[in-house]
Amino acid sequence: MKKPIRIHPALGVLGFLGILGFFFEPFFCIFFGFFGFFWWGLLSKEKTDERLDENLKRAVSIAGRLGIVLCFGILFALDKKLSIEFVLLWGSIGYAIVMVTSPAIAYFFDRRG
């Protein structure tokens, strides 16, 4: 059995760096993805078993679908000749949402389970 990587949930505080994206460069909104460390930290406290592995696979599958929809949305926005700043802002926020939803959904599946 491999030893899981321990992540402290307090690393999720780094997600507040995403606020810089609204004041400086929209690319900084990608830091909102650090909120996912909170959920990964909660999951790393759990003992790894088959149920947790299955929940992680289900959660990544759901978040992956969300990411594919996001990619098509960005391509559609670029095709409509929207401003690059607008596309970068919503693309980075969408990426951060995908990075947060995957461990959050896995945690909720594991708690519900």
N, C-alpha and C positions, 0 to 999 in steps of 0.2 A: 504494500500500500504506500503510495507516494505521500510525502508530507506536504500539506497545503501551505500556500504562502499566506502569512499573516499580514493583514492590512488593518491599520487602526482606523475606525470610522471617523476620527477627527480630521483625517486628510480631506474629507468632503468639504471642509471650510475653504479649500483652495478654489472651489467653484465660484466664490464671490468675486474672483478676478475677472469673471465674465462681464461684470458691470462696466469694466473699462471699454468694452466694445461699443457701448452707447455713447461714450465721451471721446474716444480717440479713433481707433481703427476698428471697423466691424469684425475683423478677423479675431479680435480678442474675445468675442462671444463664444468661441469654441471652448474657452476655459470653463463654461458652465458644465461641461462634461465631467469635470472633477467631482461633481456632486455624486457621481456613480461610485466613487470610492467609499462613500458612507454605506451604500448597500453591499458592496463587495466586502467591506469590513464586517458587517453583520453576518454575511454568509460564511466568512472565513472562521467564525467562531463555531460553526456547526461541524459535526463529524461527517466526513465525506462517505456517502453510501450510494447505493443504486438509485434510491428515490431522489436524492439531491442531484445526481448526475442527470437523471431523466428530466427533472424540473429545469435544470440549466439548459438542456437541449431544447425544451419547449419554449423557454423564454428567449433564447437566442434566435429561434425560428421566428417568433412573433416580431422581435425587434428587427430582424433582418428584412422581413416584409415591409416594415415601416421605412427602413432605409432605402429599399428599392423604390417605393412610392416617392420618397424624398428626391432620389436621383432623377426620376422622371419629371417631377415638379420643377427641379432646377433646370433641366434641359428645356422644358416648355417655356420657362421664364427667360432663358437665354435666347430662345427662338423668337420670342415676342419683343426682343430688343429692349428689355428692361435694363435699368442702370446696373452696372457691375456692383456698386456698393449695396444696392438692394438685394441682389442675388447672393452676394457674399454674406451679408447679415443674416438672411434667412437660411442660407445653407449651413452656416456655422451653428446657428441656433438649432436647426434640425438635426445636425450631427450630434450636438450635445444631448438632445432629447433621446436619440437612439442609444447613446452611451449610458444614459441614466436609466432608461426603461428596461434594458436587458437584466441588470442585476436586481432592480426593484421588482420586476415581475417574477423572477426566480425566487426572491425572498418571500413574496406573497404566496406563490405556489407551495413553497416549502412550509410556510406557517399554516396554510389552509389544509395541507395534506394529510 
